[in-house]
């Protein structure tokens, strides 16, 4: 591995004075993945109609290639690893597959009860798992309006600060 930490005009912070340190090199965890030719690049989960009795999971599965693959299996588990949803998608696959699934008995993510679910997405070839991708998500509705920030239909006041990871004070 070779690292070049030379300051460049096209990469921030452009050599200006800063209130934090800029690092060079590798200073966080690094991993190497060995993947098959066809694998799941990413899964983007959106939750819809979360304030209605029947909620909807709307997701995009991005594939490196669909060559030799004929299905996708999705399993959603709650915090106790109980399966709350499960479905299969079979047929022709492209590099982007949009899947939707209705669900009723899920808990909303909220400040006082941050309920999260784990989604396991399996890429299949003749019912054999070629690749697996996991992501966590929650059912919540977020709205920024001129009247304020609303979480699940309830107005919430947000307070925050900016804290740099390398400056402990």
MDAnalysis code that builds the backbone (N, CA, C; Angstrom):
import MDAnalysis as mda
import numpy as np

u = mda.Universe.empty(507, n_residues=169, atom_resindex=np.repeat(np.arange(169), 3), trajectory=True)
u.add_TopologyAttr("name", ["N", "CA", "C"] * 169)
u.add_TopologyAttr("resid", np.arange(1, 170))
u.add_TopologyAttr("resname", ["UNK", "UNK", "UNK", "UNK", "UNK", "UNK", "UNK", "UNK", "UNK", "UNK", "UNK", "UNK", "UNK", "UNK", "UNK", "UNK", "UNK", "UNK", "UNK", "UNK", "UNK", "UNK", "UNK", "UNK", "UNK", "UNK", "UNK", "UNK", "UNK", "UNK", "UNK", "UNK", "UNK", "UNK", "UNK", "UNK", "UNK", "UNK", "UNK", "UNK", "UNK", "UNK", "UNK", "UNK", "UNK", "UNK", "UNK", "UNK", "UNK", "UNK", "UNK", "UNK", "UNK", "UNK", "UNK", "UNK", "UNK", "UNK", "UNK", "UNK", "UNK", "UNK", "UNK", "UNK", "UNK", "UNK", "UNK", "UNK", "UNK", "UNK", "UNK", "UNK", "UNK", "UNK", "UNK", "UNK", "UNK", "UNK", "UNK", "UNK", "UNK", "UNK", "UNK", "UNK", "UNK", "UNK", "UNK", "UNK", "UNK", "UNK", "UNK", "UNK", "UNK", "UNK", "UNK", "UNK", "UNK", "UNK", "UNK", "UNK", "UNK", "UNK", "UNK", "UNK", "UNK", "UNK", "UNK", "UNK", "UNK", "UNK", "UNK", "UNK", "UNK", "UNK", "UNK", "UNK", "UNK", "UNK", "UNK", "UNK", "UNK", "UNK", "UNK", "UNK", "UNK", "UNK", "UNK", "UNK", "UNK", "UNK", "UNK", "UNK", "UNK", "UNK", "UNK", "UNK", "UNK", "UNK", "UNK", "UNK", "UNK", "UNK", "UNK", "UNK", "UNK", "UNK", "UNK", "UNK", "UNK", "UNK", "UNK", "UNK", "UNK", "UNK", "UNK", "UNK", "UNK", "UNK", "UNK", "UNK", "UNK", "UNK", "UNK", "UNK", "UNK", "UNK", "UNK", "UNK", "UNK"])
u.atoms.positions = np.array([
    [0.857, -1.175, 0.000],
    [0.000, 0.000, 0.000],
    [0.892, 1.223, 0.000],
    [0.581, 2.170, -0.869],
    [1.335, 3.416, -0.909],
    [0.353, 4.569, -0.721],
    [0.725, 5.529, 0.115],
    [-0.146, 6.649, 0.424],
    [0.564, 7.943, 0.042],
    [-0.171, 8.861, -0.583],
    [0.369, 10.168, -0.935],
    [-0.466, 11.224, -0.222],
    [0.130, 11.954, 0.725],
    [-0.591, 12.960, 1.511],
    [-0.272, 14.380, 1.053],
    [0.159, 14.535, -0.175],
    [0.489, 15.851, -0.701],
    [-0.766, 16.706, -0.752],
    [-0.659, 17.983, -0.282],
    [-1.812, 18.879, -0.380],
    [-2.040, 19.240, -1.836],
    [-3.328, 19.219, -2.249],
    [-3.692, 19.529, -3.624],
    [-4.836, 20.535, -3.630],
    [-4.861, 21.387, -4.640],
    [-5.918, 22.402, -4.736],
    [-7.296, 21.806, -4.977],
    [-7.362, 20.589, -5.560],
    [-8.666, 19.994, -5.874],
    [-9.199, 19.106, -4.752],
    [-8.492, 19.024, -3.628],
    [-8.940, 18.229, -2.484],
    [-8.963, 19.132, -1.253],
    [-10.127, 19.284, -0.598],
    [-10.189, 20.129, 0.604],
    [-9.198, 19.650, 1.654],
    [-8.665, 20.488, 2.489],
    [-9.014, 21.879, 2.790],
    [-8.244, 22.920, 1.997],
    [-7.590, 22.560, 0.909],
    [-6.932, 23.502, 0.002],
    [-5.800, 24.297, 0.650],
    [-5.179, 23.780, 1.700],
    [-4.035, 24.445, 2.313],
    [-4.368, 25.630, 3.194],
    [-5.626, 25.870, 3.501],
    [-6.020, 27.010, 4.344],
    [-5.803, 26.688, 5.819],
    [-5.828, 27.757, 6.666],
    [-5.733, 27.570, 8.116],
    [-7.019, 26.913, 8.615],
    [-6.877, 25.902, 9.471],
    [-8.024, 25.144, 9.955],
    [-8.021, 25.102, 11.476],
    [-9.170, 24.783, 12.056],
    [-9.259, 24.621, 13.504],
    [-9.161, 23.156, 13.901],
    [-8.672, 22.327, 13.002],
    [-8.483, 20.917, 13.307],
    [-7.303, 20.405, 12.483],
    [-6.813, 19.229, 12.859],
    [-5.679, 18.652, 12.155],
    [-6.155, 17.858, 10.944],
    [-5.367, 17.913, 9.884],
    [-5.630, 17.036, 8.745],
    [-4.557, 15.954, 8.765],
    [-4.972, 14.739, 8.580],
    [-4.067, 13.613, 8.671],
    [-3.656, 13.138, 7.291],
    [-2.552, 12.459, 7.248],
    [-2.113, 11.804, 6.032],
    [-1.958, 10.324, 6.318],
    [-2.120, 9.527, 5.302],
    [-1.961, 8.090, 5.500],
    [-3.263, 7.432, 5.898],
    [-3.152, 6.202, 6.338],
    [-4.313, 5.424, 6.757],
    [-4.398, 5.501, 8.272],
    [-5.475, 6.053, 8.794],
    [-5.610, 6.198, 10.238],
    [-6.922, 5.625, 10.762],
    [-7.612, 4.874, 9.931],
    [-8.816, 4.173, 10.366],
    [-8.755, 2.740, 9.859],
    [-9.705, 1.937, 10.320],
    [-9.744, 0.534, 9.923],
    [-9.842, 0.393, 8.407],
    [-9.092, -0.554, 7.878],
    [-9.105, -0.860, 6.456],
    [-9.374, -2.345, 6.306],
    [-10.151, -2.710, 5.292],
    [-10.395, -4.127, 5.046],
    [-10.319, -4.396, 3.555],
    [-10.065, -5.629, 3.221],
    [-9.991, -6.072, 1.842],
    [-11.079, -7.105, 1.633],
    [-11.907, -6.898, 0.612],
    [-12.984, -7.844, 0.325],
    [-12.665, -8.616, -0.942],
    [-12.859, -9.911, -0.898],
    [-12.748, -10.755, -2.072],
    [-14.172, -11.107, -2.478],
    [-14.562, -10.703, -3.680],
    [-15.953, -10.827, -4.107],
    [-16.062, -11.661, -5.368],
    [-17.195, -12.334, -5.542],
    [-17.420, -13.053, -6.806],
    [-17.667, -12.056, -7.936],
    [-17.740, -12.534, -9.164],
    [-17.964, -11.660, -10.314],
    [-19.298, -10.924, -10.179],
    [-20.319, -11.622, -9.769],
    [-21.623, -11.000, -9.524],
    [-21.801, -10.874, -8.014],
    [-21.962, -9.644, -7.544],
    [-22.134, -9.414, -6.115],
    [-23.019, -8.192, -5.887],
    [-23.475, -8.030, -4.650],
    [-24.323, -6.894, -4.272],
    [-23.411, -5.735, -3.900],
    [-23.469, -4.660, -4.692],
    [-22.649, -3.478, -4.409],
    [-23.217, -2.670, -3.252],
    [-24.546, -2.514, -3.240],
    [-25.166, -1.668, -2.227],
    [-26.662, -1.967, -2.174],
    [-27.255, -1.656, -1.031],
    [-28.710, -1.748, -0.865],
    [-29.159, -0.442, -0.234],
    [-30.119, 0.219, -0.862],
    [-30.656, 1.473, -0.342],
    [-32.104, 1.243, 0.048],
    [-32.401, 1.392, 1.342],
    [-33.737, 1.110, 1.879],
    [-34.460, 2.414, 2.178],
    [-35.694, 2.517, 1.699],
    [-36.577, 3.632, 2.032],
    [-37.829, 3.040, 2.674],
    [-38.304, 3.674, 3.725],
    [-39.559, 3.228, 4.332],
    [-40.636, 4.248, 3.966],
    [-41.781, 3.757, 3.576],
    [-42.879, 4.615, 3.110],
    [-44.128, 4.348, 3.959],
    [-45.017, 5.322, 4.001],
    [-46.318, 5.203, 4.695],
    [-46.152, 4.746, 6.138],
    [-45.138, 5.230, 6.835],
    [-44.846, 4.701, 8.170],
    [-45.886, 5.075, 9.211],
    [-46.693, 6.094, 8.958],
    [-47.736, 6.470, 9.914],
    [-49.066, 5.788, 9.596],
    [-49.093, 4.969, 8.558],
    [-50.282, 4.216, 8.165],
    [-50.210, 2.806, 8.749],
    [-51.355, 2.107, 8.863],
    [-51.317, 0.723, 9.374],
    [-50.447, -0.198, 8.510],
    [-50.540, -0.038, 7.170],
    [-49.710, -0.868, 6.286],
    [-48.542, -0.024, 5.780],
    [-47.358, -0.362, 6.265],
    [-46.149, 0.349, 5.884],
    [-45.538, -0.326, 4.657],
    [-44.566, 0.335, 4.038],
    [-43.963, -0.190, 2.826],
    [-42.450, -0.072, 2.904],
    [-41.773, -1.150, 2.528],
    [-40.330, -1.134, 2.348],
    [-40.093, -1.016, 0.848],
    [-39.380, 0.023, 0.453],
    [-39.055, 0.283, -0.950],
    [-37.533, 0.316, -1.022],
    [-36.939, -0.603, -1.779],
    [-35.486, -0.719, -1.754],
    [-34.904, -0.892, -3.146],
    [-33.689, -0.379, -3.308],
    [-32.924, -0.591, -4.530],
    [-31.751, -1.490, -4.183],
    [-31.583, -2.558, -4.949],
    [-30.450, -3.458, -4.816],
    [-29.561, -3.210, -6.031],
    [-28.334, -2.752, -5.786],
    [-27.393, -2.466, -6.863],
    [-26.425, -3.632, -6.987],
    [-26.359, -4.207, -8.177],
    [-25.523, -5.372, -8.429],
    [-24.344, -4.993, -9.316],
    [-23.194, -5.629, -9.091],
    [-22.035, -5.424, -9.959],
    [-22.342, -5.981, -11.339],
    [-23.032, -7.091, -11.339],
    [-23.431, -7.791, -12.560],
    [-24.488, -8.785, -12.129],
    [-25.385, -9.100, -13.028],
    [-26.407, -10.102, -12.717],
    [-26.121, -11.405, -13.447],
    [-24.941, -11.499, -14.020],
    [-24.575, -12.662, -14.822],
    [-24.650, -13.952, -14.003],
    [-25.457, -14.887, -14.473],
    [-25.595, -16.175, -13.808],
    [-26.509, -16.175, -12.600],
    [-27.095, -15.031, -12.264],
    [-27.961, -14.931, -11.081],
    [-29.421, -14.879, -11.508],
    [-30.286, -15.506, -10.705],
    [-31.694, -15.575, -11.086],
    [-32.656, -15.221, -9.962],
    [-32.143, -14.684, -8.849],
    [-33.060, -14.335, -7.771],
    [-32.409, -13.560, -6.650],
    [-33.279, -12.937, -5.869],
    [-32.868, -12.206, -4.671],
    [-33.797, -12.633, -3.549],
    [-33.231, -12.926, -2.398],
    [-34.015, -13.269, -1.212],
    [-33.755, -12.202, -0.163],
    [-34.818, -11.714, 0.485],
    [-34.708, -10.670, 1.498],
    [-35.283, -11.195, 2.803],
    [-34.519, -11.026, 3.883],
    [-34.964, -11.393, 5.221],
    [-34.762, -10.176, 6.118],
    [-35.805, -9.780, 6.846],
    [-35.721, -8.656, 7.772],
    [-35.925, -9.188, 9.182],
    [-34.982, -8.845, 10.070],
    [-35.040, -9.301, 11.464],
    [-35.131, -8.115, 12.404],
    [-35.793, -8.322, 13.547],
    [-35.849, -7.288, 14.581],
    [-34.602, -7.392, 15.460],
    [-34.543, -6.595, 16.514],
    [-33.365, -6.554, 17.385],
    [-33.085, -7.891, 18.077],
    [-34.121, -8.711, 18.273],
    [-33.958, -10.026, 18.906],
    [-33.685, -11.123, 17.876],
    [-33.432, -10.718, 16.634],
    [-33.148, -11.627, 15.519],
    [-34.333, -12.506, 15.122],
    [-35.551, -12.024, 15.413],
    [-36.765, -12.696, 14.942],
    [-37.063, -12.215, 13.528],
    [-37.389, -13.119, 12.634],
    [-37.744, -12.748, 11.270],
    [-39.116, -12.087, 11.276],
    [-39.185, -10.839, 10.796],
    [-40.457, -10.115, 10.739],
    [-40.977, -9.995, 9.311],
    [-40.092, -10.171, 8.324],
    [-40.479, -10.153, 6.911],
    [-39.515, -11.037, 6.145],
    [-40.036, -11.636, 5.088],
    [-39.189, -12.455, 4.230],
    [-39.873, -12.577, 2.883],
    [-39.133, -12.369, 1.814],
    [-39.701, -12.530, 0.488],
    [-38.607, -12.816, -0.532],
    [-39.035, -13.336, -1.691],
    [-38.130, -13.674, -2.778],
    [-38.522, -12.903, -4.027],
    [-37.508, -12.562, -4.808],
    [-37.719, -11.963, -6.120],
    [-36.989, -12.846, -7.115],
    [-37.726, -13.375, -8.082],
    [-37.104, -14.237, -9.079],
    [-37.332, -13.662, -10.463],
    [-36.531, -14.111, -11.386],
    [-36.664, -13.642, -12.755],
    [-35.432, -12.887, -13.186],
    [-35.572, -12.162, -14.268],
    [-34.443, -11.450, -14.844],
    [-33.996, -10.324, -13.917],
    [-32.703, -10.238, -13.713],
    [-32.130, -9.211, -12.853],
    [-31.284, -8.259, -13.682],
    [-31.303, -6.989, -13.320],
    [-30.433, -5.996, -13.938],
    [-29.425, -5.505, -12.918],
    [-28.689, -4.477, -13.264],
    [-27.706, -3.938, -12.324],
    [-28.370, -3.169, -11.185],
    [-29.630, -2.752, -11.382],
    [-30.406, -2.099, -10.321],
    [-31.767, -2.779, -10.267],
    [-32.095, -3.321, -9.106],
    [-33.364, -4.014, -8.917],
    [-34.145, -3.274, -7.842],
    [-35.364, -2.819, -8.173],
    [-36.207, -2.154, -7.189],
    [-37.207, -3.172, -6.651],
    [-37.261, -3.290, -5.325],
    [-38.177, -4.224, -4.673],
    [-39.049, -3.458, -3.693],
    [-40.318, -3.848, -3.611],
    [-41.253, -3.246, -2.653],
    [-41.957, -4.366, -1.910],
    [-42.199, -4.128, -0.613],
    [-42.888, -5.140, 0.183],
    [-43.698, -4.447, 1.275],
    [-44.963, -4.810, 1.393],
    [-45.837, -4.247, 2.422],
    [-45.613, -4.971, 3.748],
    [-45.770, -4.237, 4.841],
    [-45.618, -4.841, 6.171],
    [-46.520, -4.096, 7.153],
    [-46.963, -4.807, 8.177],
    [-47.896, -4.216, 9.141],
    [-47.336, -4.134, 10.551],
    [-46.703, -5.187, 11.016],
    [-46.371, -5.280, 12.436],
    [-44.915, -4.947, 12.701],
    [-44.578, -3.667, 12.495],
    [-43.236, -3.201, 12.797],
    [-43.334, -2.002, 13.735],
    [-42.260, -1.740, 14.463],
    [-42.220, -0.621, 15.395],
    [-41.484, 0.546, 14.757],
    [-41.969, 1.759, 15.022],
    [-41.327, 2.958, 14.502],
    [-40.022, 3.243, 15.228],
    [-39.088, 3.842, 14.501],
    [-37.869, 4.374, 15.101],
    [-38.219, 5.754, 15.620],
    [-37.884, 6.020, 16.877],
    [-38.134, 7.324, 17.474],
    [-37.012, 7.621, 18.446],
    [-36.953, 8.840, 18.944],
    [-35.875, 9.249, 19.852],
    [-35.868, 8.392, 21.113],
    [-37.015, 8.172, 21.696],
    [-37.103, 7.384, 22.929],
    [-37.097, 5.883, 22.701],
    [-37.364, 5.458, 21.488],
    [-37.380, 4.027, 21.167],
    [-36.769, 3.818, 19.774],
    [-35.455, 3.779, 19.718],
    [-34.769, 3.672, 18.420],
    [-34.800, 2.247, 17.861],
    [-35.987, 1.815, 17.455],
    [-36.166, 0.456, 16.934],
    [-35.510, 0.332, 15.560],
    [-34.566, -0.578, 15.465],
    [-33.886, -0.827, 14.197],
    [-34.107, -2.259, 13.756],
    [-34.057, -2.452, 12.461],
    [-34.200, -3.771, 11.850],
    [-32.963, -4.048, 11.016],
    [-32.634, -5.314, 10.897],
    [-31.529, -5.702, 10.028],
    [-32.093, -6.394, 8.798],
    [-31.674, -5.910, 7.636],
    [-32.095, -6.512, 6.384],
    [-30.924, -7.317, 5.830],
    [-31.205, -8.581, 5.519],
    [-30.224, -9.440, 4.868],
    [-30.710, -9.678, 3.448],
    [-29.872, -9.346, 2.481],
    [-30.217, -9.516, 1.080],
    [-29.270, -10.556, 0.503],
    [-29.834, -11.594, -0.095],
    [-29.047, -12.693, -0.656],
    [-29.199, -12.687, -2.173],
    [-28.093, -12.721, -2.893],
    [-28.094, -12.859, -4.336],
    [-27.995, -14.349, -4.643],
    [-28.908, -14.847, -5.480],
    [-29.026, -16.291, -5.709],
    [-28.724, -16.689, -7.150],
    [-28.172, -17.875, -7.277],
    [-28.003, -18.519, -8.568],
    [-28.423, -19.972, -8.385],
    [-29.527, -20.354, -9.008],
    [-30.096, -21.698, -8.873],
    [-30.268, -22.087, -7.395],
    [-30.868, -21.172, -6.626],
    [-31.159, -21.323, -5.195],
    [-29.929, -21.419, -4.309],
    [-28.735, -21.165, -4.846],
    [-27.506, -21.122, -4.053],
    [-27.137, -19.657, -3.813],
    [-26.687, -19.343, -2.588],
    [-26.310, -17.979, -2.252],
    [-24.962, -17.647, -2.887],
    [-24.948, -16.603, -3.722],
    [-23.730, -16.131, -4.377],
    [-23.073, -15.046, -3.537],
    [-23.908, -14.157, -2.956],
    [-23.411, -13.059, -2.135],
    [-24.487, -12.664, -1.139],
    [-24.043, -12.020, -0.061],
    [-24.957, -11.555, 0.986],
    [-24.575, -10.138, 1.369],
    [-25.590, -9.288, 1.614],
    [-25.380, -7.904, 2.020],
    [-26.308, -7.630, 3.202],
    [-25.782, -6.968, 4.237],
    [-26.594, -6.640, 5.419],
    [-26.617, -5.133, 5.628],
    [-27.772, -4.638, 6.018],
    [-27.888, -3.218, 6.348],
    [-28.946, -3.039, 7.434],
    [-28.758, -2.036, 8.282],
    [-29.738, -1.721, 9.329],
    [-30.562, -0.526, 8.893],
    [-31.825, -0.521, 9.302],
    [-32.708, 0.583, 8.960],
    [-33.824, 0.671, 9.978],
    [-34.529, 1.803, 9.969],
    [-35.662, 2.005, 10.849],
    [-36.840, 2.583, 10.088],
    [-38.017, 2.369, 10.617],
    [-39.237, 2.939, 10.043],
    [-39.483, 4.270, 10.721],
    [-39.324, 5.361, 9.969],
    [-39.581, 6.691, 10.530],
    [-39.865, 7.647, 9.397],
    [-40.590, 8.713, 9.733],
    [-40.875, 9.777, 8.771],
    [-40.216, 11.048, 9.277],
    [-39.424, 11.664, 8.434],
    [-38.695, 12.882, 8.789],
    [-39.113, 13.982, 7.838],
    [-39.459, 15.154, 8.394],
    [-39.835, 16.295, 7.568],
    [-39.216, 17.574, 8.123],
    [-38.580, 18.342, 7.248],
    [-38.124, 19.682, 7.577],
    [-39.074, 20.646, 6.891],
    [-39.760, 21.490, 7.677],
    [-40.724, 22.445, 7.122],
    [-40.405, 23.832, 7.674],
    [-41.026, 24.878, 7.125],
    [-40.847, 26.220, 7.710],
    [-41.288, 26.283, 9.180],
    [-42.147, 25.349, 9.613],
    [-42.609, 25.317, 11.009],
    [-41.686, 24.518, 11.915],
    [-40.647, 23.878, 11.350],
    [-39.703, 23.129, 12.170],
    [-39.461, 21.721, 11.664],
    [-38.788, 20.958, 12.496],
    [-38.452, 19.570, 12.187],
    [-39.505, 18.662, 12.800],
    [-39.986, 17.692, 12.004],
    [-41.010, 16.764, 12.466],
    [-40.510, 15.335, 12.297],
    [-40.613, 14.559, 13.375],
    [-40.263, 13.143, 13.371],
    [-41.528, 12.356, 13.660],
    [-41.930, 11.531, 12.724],
    [-43.145, 10.722, 12.850],
    [-44.369, 11.577, 13.162],
    [-44.446, 12.758, 12.525],
    [-45.589, 13.646, 12.689],
    [-45.546, 14.512, 13.924],
    [-44.493, 14.408, 14.736],
    [-44.368, 15.158, 15.987],
    [-43.213, 16.148, 15.876],
    [-43.457, 17.418, 16.262],
    [-42.417, 18.441, 16.177],
    [-41.341, 18.159, 17.226],
    [-40.074, 18.218, 16.774],
    [-38.932, 17.957, 17.661],
    [-37.938, 19.095, 17.497],
    [-37.467, 19.638, 18.612],
    [-36.454, 20.686, 18.560],
    [-35.084, 20.017, 18.522],
    [-34.262, 20.440, 17.567],
    [-32.938, 19.860, 17.406],
    [-31.894, 20.826, 17.950],
    [-30.979, 20.287, 18.748],
    [-29.820, 21.050, 19.208],
    [-28.590, 20.245, 18.854],
    [-27.533, 20.919, 18.436],
    [-26.347, 20.176, 18.045],
    [-25.095, 20.989, 18.212],
    [-23.984, 20.360, 17.895],
    [-22.693, 21.022, 17.950],
    [-21.776, 20.364, 16.944],
    [-20.655, 20.981, 16.717],
    [-19.664, 20.446, 15.799],
    [-18.458, 20.026, 16.629],
    [-18.143, 18.762, 16.620],
    [-17.018, 18.266, 17.412],
    [-16.107, 17.459, 16.490],
    [-14.863, 17.869, 16.424],
    [-13.897, 17.156, 15.581],
    [-13.347, 15.950, 16.321],
    [-13.194, 14.864, 15.626],
    [-12.752, 13.615, 16.249],
    [-11.356, 13.719, 16.844],
    [-10.516, 14.613, 16.333],
    [-9.128, 14.672, 16.796],
    [-8.892, 15.757, 17.837],
    [-9.937, 16.480, 18.235],
    [-9.779, 17.563, 19.208],
    [-10.668, 17.243, 20.416],
    [-10.078, 16.711, 21.499],
    [-10.878, 16.181, 22.614],
    [-11.621, 17.224, 23.439],
    [-11.330, 18.517, 23.283],
    [-11.954, 19.542, 24.129],
    [-13.153, 20.163, 23.457],
])
